[in-house]
Amino acid sequence: MKLIYKKITVSGDVVRISEYEKPVKAHFGKRATVQKTAQKVTGKELKSEEKTKADCDHRARLKIQKIINSAFYLEREVNFLTLTYHRLQTDRQETYSNLQAFFGLMQEDLEVKIKYLAVTELQPKRGALHIHAIVNQYLPFDLILWTWRYVTNDDGGAWIVQADKSTNIGSYLTKYLTKSENTGRRKGERRYWKSRDCKDLSVTFECEKSDTLEELSKVLVNPYQCEYDSQYNGKIKLTIGKYNNPGEVCDIAYNYVINHG
């Protein structure tokens, strides 16, 4: 068991640094995927069901950001895709089947492999499901619309726009992953769908020392920084930024952990 004071996660060209006032307990042979302190948590301190759901949604958002930022970093072009229904679609499993059929036909027609990650959202007024996705290439709009209407047997709509890779593209889909009632997701259902080649390629470094980490923070472009209180870890300082050379960031983080961790 070791106590972690810092975590440095490199996902493509996005770097996330978490610095904990109270350390995270990491069990031997496993990564600290759940944040807990060395103090024993009693039954009275267990989180409510609502708080647990919020924590699960938070971890899902971080997971999706890591997948998108690392899996799509080296792609020449990245696009945001929205697919809607004209009918009042509420069956999420049928929506997933439609999405699979859609990408299957698109790949067959274009003779390309399409990497994607998708989430659902309920329209505020109608309550109908629609899909937000990120794909690794531009798809012809006419073909998108025809294929989507064909697989759904519905006069739905479509929208595609090129993503600005200079921004944190992973945050685009995660804004739709708020509460389960906004996504149409029932308990036990997946929060997102993705192609097999859309994998989490992020790298995480852990440090057991509590000294400052200024060298890495200084090389980030327009870093976002904030502090917030955690029930278990005290104050947490969060730094998120982009860097043009993720390999160099990994080297800096690795050397930091070797020399200080």
FENBEL-V388271 format. One record per residue. PSI is psi in whole degrees, -180 to 180 (none if undefined). Layout:
# FENBEL-V388271
PSI / PSI
This chain:
# FENBEL-V388271
139 / 159 / 125 / 124 / -20 / 145 / 130 / 114 / 124 / 113 / 98 / -123 / 15 / 127 / 131 / 121 / 122 / 124 / 123 / 135 / -43 / 136 / 157 / 134 / 124 / 123 / 149 / 131 / 0 / 153 / 154 / 82 / -21 / 128 / 118 / 153 / 175 / -15 / 146 / 135 / 121 / 169 / -31 / -20 / 3 / 144 / 150 / 165 / -38 / -42 / -38 / -41 / -40 / -40 / -40 / -42 / -39 / -45 / -37 / -40 / -43 / -39 / -46 / -41 / -42 / -42 / -50 / -49 / -30 / -39 / -29 / 4 / -43 / 0 / 140 / -33 / 138 / 136 / 149 / 133 / 134 / 132 / 129 / 165 / 146 / -38 / 170 / 85 / 123 / -9 / 108 / -34 / -40 / -36 / -42 / -41 / -40 / -41 / -43 / -45 / -39 / -52 / -31 / -46 / -39 / -42 / -36 / -42 / -41 / -12 / 45 / 161 / 123 / 120 / 132 / 158 / 133 / 149 / 162 / 158 / 145 / 132 / 132 / -43 / -52 / -31 / 18 / 146 / 145 / 167 / 135 / 129 / 160 / 133 / 159 / 13 / 165 / 138 / 134 / 129 / -45 / -40 / -39 / -51 / -45 / -45 / -44 / -43 / -30 / -47 / -26 / -13 / 48 / 150 / 56 / 180 / 173 / 158 / 134 / 139 / 146 / 138 / 148 / 104 / -7 / -10 / 176 / 89 / -22 / -23 / -12 / -52 / -29 / -20 / -18 / -10 / 71 / -92 / 156 / -35 / -18 / -14 / -7 / 12 / 132 / 165 / 130 / -14 / 155 / 146 / -23 / 162 / 146 / 161 / 162 / -30 / 2 / 92 / 156 / 108 / 16 / 157 / 133 / 131 / 140 / 140 / 137 / 2 / 153 / 13 / 171 / 161 / 74 / -32 / -44 / -38 / -34 / -27 / -3 / 146 / 122 / 58 / 144 / 129 / 142 / 164 / 141 / 160 / 138 / 143 / -34 / -30 / 12 / -143 / 135 / 124 / 122 / 130 / 126 / 129 / 173 / 155 / 143 / -23 / 90 / -32 / -39 / -37 / -42 / -40 / -44 / -46 / -42 / -46 / -35 / -45 / -40 / -41 / -25 / -20 / none
